[in-house]
Amino acid sequence: MKIALMSTAVVLALAGTAQAATLKISCGAVGQELELCKQSVAEWSKKTGNEVQVVATPNDSNERLALYQQILGSGSDKIDVLQIDVVWPGILASHLADLKPLASGAEKAHFASIVSNNTVGGRLVAMPWFTDAGLLYYRKDLLAKYKLAPPKTWEELTAAAKKVQDGERAAGNDKMWGYVWQGRAYEGLSCDALEWIASYQGGSVIDASGKPSINNAGAVKALETAAGWVGSITPKAVLNYGEEEARGVFQAGNAVFMRNWPYAWALSQKADSAVKDKVGVMALPKGGANGRNAATLGGWQLAVSKYSKNQKLAAELVLYLTSSEVQKQRAIQGAYNPTIDALYRDKDVLQANPFMGNLYTTFTSAIARPSSVSGNRYNQVSNQFWNATHDVLSGKTDAKSALARLDASLKRLAPAGFVAAK
């Protein structure tokens, strides 16, 4: 924390001596992202005298990546600072500035694994902003009402969700569902599906050697289990749900369980939330008795476009936004997980988000999507993965056939393996 605080002071001192300029930053808008981004850049603007304009970009990560590739591919300076997904450094690296010479060691305060993820070819192309891992939210009051314990396995979750759902519907709430999650054909489904498959010991789509590993019995069992939820304990509409659609159902009091990222905690505890003080948070269940808890690693970074006409000033803004001071503020106000280890021992952060201490190992041991091994082909890999999964969930095909076809397709995409093809 000391390193980060010192870096913030240095950044502001340097910024104060620079000529005022106008920067443009793209921020996400899931949960309180946009509100907190605007708040922080306004504080930096006030301290430095520079103007920062917040550029609206699509919330759907696939659409945002496509927009970034279009802008950066043309060499445009339309955006100086970009919020990028944890799986994008390898895809966008050639268009991003190296922040290492400008960071003065500030990156050393952050989780080393994320800094390593953001380092491509020896260049630090992004600074960690917040990290994520998939979590299970549950209704403490409803589990107590039906004398149920929080589920340890997906099988226990399925049974508990059905029991409470049926009981609540019989009691008059015909909108009640057992379990909501992200089922739309997009990157979010790749995250959910990776958790299911890893929990059943089915690997992570591509193994460390670069060979597709998706065609196995654990992966088949995982997708068969998830497909069995649709229309039973999960609404069929989940096939078009992203994070916010799932949160909307849960926060309205109409779901027993929800899979989502940590940001949903702060919103569930707002004064106008129907589930305030009724929510528990835990690790996602294991895939059967021999399975494991598995959470997909998520999170967002801040990068500087190499086409920016104000790269040094943009880097100073990035270092301020990713500092301990701002990450603490975002954790308390929005439940955005810090990327600075010391903040997981901060009493103010833990008071606002008790789960950040209880589930610390969940965040530090989350499973990475196969973005490093597949490099600039990750988007193609993920696109094929989420489409194959969506076909199974929607009943277009069975899990065994879908995964056999996915395996063959991935092998065609990289006949010599993804490491060799990178």
Order of alpha helices (4+ residues) and beta strands (2+ residues): alpha-beta-alpha-beta-alpha-beta-alpha-alpha-alpha-beta-beta-beta-beta-alpha-alpha-beta-alpha-alpha-alpha-beta-alpha-beta-beta-alpha-alpha-alpha-alpha-alpha-alpha-alpha-alpha-alpha
